[in-house]
Amino acid sequence: MAEAVAEAVKEHFREVREHWRRNLACLDFYKKTVGRDEPLPRWSDADIEEFIASDPVYGPQLRTTMKSKKFGAIGALLGAAHLAGVAFKYSKSPHGTILAGAFGAACGMNFGMEVANHWYQLYKIKPADAHLRFMYWFEDKTLAKRALGNHEASG
């Protein structure tokens, strides 16, 4: 009886661990970028365009998520300007105006990204997957260039 209960508890914890592993799979993105022995070089717009052209599934998704950043930036500017203006109008306090501007920027950015989410229908895709796929692609491209460079240097 006790062995059956212990086995059931172990199975439950295996399921919970698997559930969280699936739900936190987006953290794989950070494993690719943080804590590397040798950091990846900076990529350019040409690298991004090459990836978009080479990947028929994740390329368009990456392009769409790149376009959505403009909504966040515009929302942050509008939110910061509006809330800082209101704070300055009523309080004339410089530090209050700065804090209100920072809060307005944060709220405006979130609102802008939510608008982009609906405008581009990002809720139908997983933008993090497109970014992660780009990281895999860029890492492979970089390693291939290094191997080619090492081969030419030794040859």
C-alpha positions as CSV (number, residue, x, y, z in Angstrom):
1,M,0.0,0.0,0.0
2,A,2.7,2.5,1.0
3,E,4.7,1.6,-2.1
4,A,1.7,2.3,-4.3
5,V,1.3,5.7,-2.7
6,A,5.0,6.5,-3.0
7,E,4.8,5.5,-6.7
8,A,1.7,7.6,-7.3
9,V,3.4,10.6,-5.6
10,K,6.6,10.1,-7.8
11,E,4.4,9.9,-10.9
12,H,2.6,13.1,-9.9
13,F,5.9,15.0,-9.4
14,R,7.1,13.7,-12.8
15,E,4.0,15.1,-14.4
16,V,4.3,18.4,-12.6
17,R,8.0,18.7,-13.6
18,E,7.1,17.9,-17.3
19,H,4.2,20.4,-17.2
20,W,6.6,23.2,-16.0
21,R,9.3,22.1,-18.4
22,R,6.8,22.6,-21.3
23,N,5.4,25.9,-20.0
24,L,8.9,27.3,-19.4
25,A,10.3,26.2,-22.7
26,C,10.7,29.9,-23.6
27,L,13.6,30.0,-21.2
28,D,15.6,28.0,-23.8
29,F,16.0,31.4,-25.6
30,Y,18.0,32.7,-22.6
31,K,20.2,29.6,-22.6
32,K,21.2,30.5,-26.1
33,T,22.0,34.2,-25.2
34,V,23.1,34.2,-21.6
35,G,25.9,32.2,-20.1
36,R,27.6,31.3,-23.3
37,D,31.4,30.6,-23.2
38,E,31.9,32.7,-26.4
39,P,29.2,35.3,-27.2
40,L,27.7,35.4,-30.7
41,P,28.8,38.3,-32.8
42,R,26.3,41.1,-33.5
43,W,23.9,40.4,-36.3
44,S,22.9,42.9,-38.8
45,D,19.7,43.7,-40.7
46,A,21.0,41.7,-43.6
47,D,21.3,38.6,-41.4
48,I,17.7,39.1,-40.3
49,E,16.5,39.5,-43.9
50,E,18.5,36.4,-44.9
51,F,16.8,34.4,-42.2
52,I,13.4,35.7,-43.2
53,A,14.1,34.7,-46.8
54,S,15.4,31.2,-45.8
55,D,12.7,30.1,-43.4
56,P,9.2,30.0,-44.8
57,V,7.5,29.4,-41.4
58,Y,9.4,31.5,-38.8
59,G,10.7,34.1,-41.2
60,P,7.4,35.9,-41.7
61,Q,6.7,35.5,-38.0
62,L,10.0,37.2,-37.1
63,R,9.2,40.0,-39.6
64,T,5.8,40.5,-38.0
65,T,7.2,40.6,-34.4
66,M,9.9,43.1,-35.5
67,K,7.2,45.4,-36.9
68,S,5.2,45.1,-33.7
69,K,8.1,46.8,-31.7
70,K,7.1,50.1,-33.4
71,F,3.7,50.0,-31.6
72,G,5.5,49.6,-28.3
73,A,7.9,52.5,-28.9
74,I,5.1,54.8,-30.0
75,G,3.0,53.8,-27.1
76,A,5.9,54.5,-24.7
77,L,6.5,57.9,-26.2
78,L,2.8,58.9,-26.0
79,G,2.4,57.5,-22.5
80,A,5.5,59.2,-21.2
81,A,4.6,62.6,-22.8
82,H,1.0,62.5,-21.6
83,L,1.5,61.5,-18.0
84,A,4.6,63.7,-17.5
85,G,2.7,66.6,-19.0
86,V,-0.3,66.1,-16.6
87,A,2.0,65.6,-13.6
88,F,4.0,68.8,-14.5
89,K,0.8,70.8,-15.1
90,Y,-0.7,70.0,-11.7
91,S,2.4,69.6,-9.4
92,K,5.3,71.5,-11.1
93,S,7.5,68.9,-9.3
94,P,10.5,67.8,-11.5
95,H,11.0,64.5,-9.7
96,G,7.3,63.8,-9.8
97,T,7.3,64.6,-13.5
98,I,10.1,62.2,-14.2
99,L,8.5,59.4,-12.2
100,A,5.2,60.0,-13.9
101,G,6.9,60.0,-17.3
102,A,8.6,56.7,-16.5
103,F,5.3,55.2,-15.4
104,G,3.6,56.6,-18.4
105,A,6.2,55.1,-20.7
106,A,5.8,51.7,-19.1
107,C,2.0,51.7,-19.4
108,G,2.1,53.1,-22.9
109,M,4.6,50.5,-24.0
110,N,2.4,47.7,-22.6
111,F,-0.7,49.3,-24.2
112,G,1.1,49.7,-27.6
113,M,2.3,46.1,-27.5
114,E,-1.3,44.9,-26.8
115,V,-2.5,46.9,-29.8
116,A,0.2,45.3,-31.9
117,N,-0.8,41.9,-30.6
118,H,-4.3,42.4,-32.0
119,W,-3.2,44.4,-35.1
120,Y,-0.8,41.7,-36.3
121,Q,-2.7,38.8,-34.6
122,L,0.4,37.8,-32.7
123,Y,-1.8,35.7,-30.4
124,K,-2.0,33.1,-33.1
125,I,1.8,32.5,-33.1
126,K,4.5,32.3,-30.5
127,P,6.9,35.2,-31.2
128,A,9.5,33.8,-28.8
129,D,9.7,30.7,-31.0
130,A,10.5,32.8,-34.0
131,H,13.3,34.6,-32.1
132,L,14.6,31.3,-30.8
133,R,14.7,29.8,-34.3
134,F,16.6,32.9,-35.5
135,M,19.1,32.4,-32.7
136,Y,19.6,28.7,-33.7
137,W,20.0,29.7,-37.3
138,F,22.4,32.5,-36.6
139,E,24.5,30.3,-34.3
140,D,24.8,27.7,-37.0
141,K,25.7,30.3,-39.6
142,T,28.3,31.8,-37.3
143,L,29.8,28.4,-36.4
144,A,29.9,27.6,-40.2
145,K,31.8,30.8,-40.9
146,R,34.3,30.1,-38.1
147,A,34.9,26.6,-39.3
148,L,35.4,27.8,-42.8
149,G,37.8,30.5,-41.6
150,N,39.7,28.0,-39.5
151,H,39.9,25.6,-42.4
152,E,41.2,28.3,-44.8
153,A,43.7,29.5,-42.2
154,S,45.1,25.9,-41.7
155,G,45.0,25.1,-45.4
